[in-house]
């Protein structure tokens, strides 16, 4: 007898093949039968007119902490994501050195700063009972509703071995050997591989460059080589040029890391903008060179525009504009005073629009900002208005007007920059890039920057756009790019397709309605901390390992997800 039967669905199986009508039967967590099914089932449902697709695979998340207080990985699961890759950008919660209990506090403060996680949620929502990476994975086993795989982060390896000297110091031979042993132990326990960052935007809770940024190429290559000694492993790497354009040295480093491991390396995120036409070919040069060197470098890119709010009052992307950090890092009264100086504002605008600002130049068209939440009587009625219009009324330049508004709210005003790359040319460039063999959809950062952005719904929003919007890809192509493509990159065993014998990770949705709701601020994290959430529209149900986890955008309470461990749950994806 089947556990559940889905009758009459249009099956889009993840391979890119045309959809077809069939019944799909589930038994013991797997897809047991596809076709005209007459076998009895404990439960069944009529799916006529609905699409049944494999569960989506999100290749870049930061759910490392959130899964402890939210085993459903919301809102990703609501939007059909059944498998998440976490432990990215060199940041993980393990291993922790048991001889230095303060390392947990350092890690929490670093994650709060660099990934925008609520510090009180990190303190109250996770147990922090582990030291080894294997113990961390065991702490999640059997209590999550999604399938989750984790890289081991370079910063944690360095901190464990070197302590405070991980920031600013270089390991001696014994310390490097100790890091390698830790990495091997983590992969033996099921880590998917190794993640690292060299990005100039990544600083710890003390404002110092995170530990991995101090690593020299020899250290990175030694750790990369270790990855290749384990089955089913990967590398994820971030360098400063990920945000704009790679330098020659960065291309060489990414290529050499992948080639040393004989494993794919993915990076985040390829930004596509018709105003910078040279960026995509430059970034994909790393992939071309890697292929020739016996490696593979894969760029992640988002198929939607993800709004991210800004504020002059709290740390956000504006702090990363060259020259802005020292001003926006001042205490609020001093910050308001400094921002009130026309010479300071003029210099900030100059620096923000200079070549050195790179991709952050996109944030300096202040006239195109929309005012979000406001908090003072002086700003009553401004919510939803465009800064350019307000500035014209007040006879101010846009940045001065924006500062005036924020100062009235003691800098608490929420600001929403309108995208600068929503033009037809940029979308045509995206559609072309999606066809490249080393470009993969993803980069949601789900689980991070919780009150600033909500990238998790990219799956439903993209499919809705393909069906009823720009139609830059067919439904079958869109589903393949969200399912089988990432499953193949990570070497997931028996996932990413609707195929007999595969794990029953499935999403059932209405093609006439599938979409994502507007992101709204909710206070449902530990400590009543805020985050942005988005409702799933048109998603009838989501199954993880054959168990219903979502029905009509509501979690069922089941926790059928698995901690996916390298080797057991992933196969090796070789580059040669």
Order of alpha helices (4+ residues) and beta strands (2+ residues): beta-beta-beta-beta-beta-beta-alpha-beta-alpha-alpha-alpha-beta-beta-alpha-alpha-beta-alpha-beta-alpha-beta-alpha-beta-beta-alpha-alpha-alpha-beta-alpha-alpha-beta-alpha-beta-alpha-alpha-alpha-beta-beta-beta-beta-beta-beta-beta-beta
